[in-house]
Amino acid sequence: PFHRPELHAHTKMSGLDGLADAKELVNTAAGMGLSGLAITDHGAMYGVIDFYRAAQERGIKPVIGCEVYVAARTRHDKVYALDSERSHLVLLCENNTGYQNLIAMVSEAWTEGFYTKPRIDHELLEQHHEGIIALSACLAGEIPRALSRGDYDGAKETALWYDQLFGRGNYFLELQDHGLREQKQINPLM
């Protein structure tokens, strides 16, 4: 059995990216012997209450999170084509302060930042980063995208910005290997 937590998982609340509901995901994690599980649905936190309750029932540490969309410029910019690009970033609540901050960011993403998707920006992250642990996310994250463009210096600068913002030990580079050619190219650079 695995004793480490799974920190990047999607439920059916992430349309076309997750199939299971929160309870099914928790039951699978318990069956695998995982000590904890995070749900990180895309841009929303609809399922966190059901997830939290199901995890508590099965003795699994629930980690509440969200894979947010980060605007290329700011959440207020909404120019056709230019602002439809966004990057992924996984945010995990470390404590109740982090939970309140994540709720604030996700709410503002929907009310102020929505442009094709609910978006946050660096300004919101600067205001609401306390109590949150961040992961660089998948191939759609800022750092993997910079690396895929051949911009190692830009990727490093971005990683250092996040590391400084969240504090050492609260920002992690995420490695994924699903057998994709792009992941095999990016992972050694990460």
Buried (B, 14 or more C-beta within 10 A) or exposed (E): EEEEBBBBBBBBBBEEEBEBBBBEBBBBBBEEEBBBBBBBBBBBBBBBEBBBBBBEEBEBEBBBBBBBBBBBBBBEBBEEEEBBEBBBBBBBBBEEEBBBBBBBBBEBBEEBBBBEBBBBBBEBBEEBBBBBBBBBBBBBBBBBBBBBEEBEEBBBEBBEBBBEBBEEEBBBBBEBEEEEEEBEEBBEBB
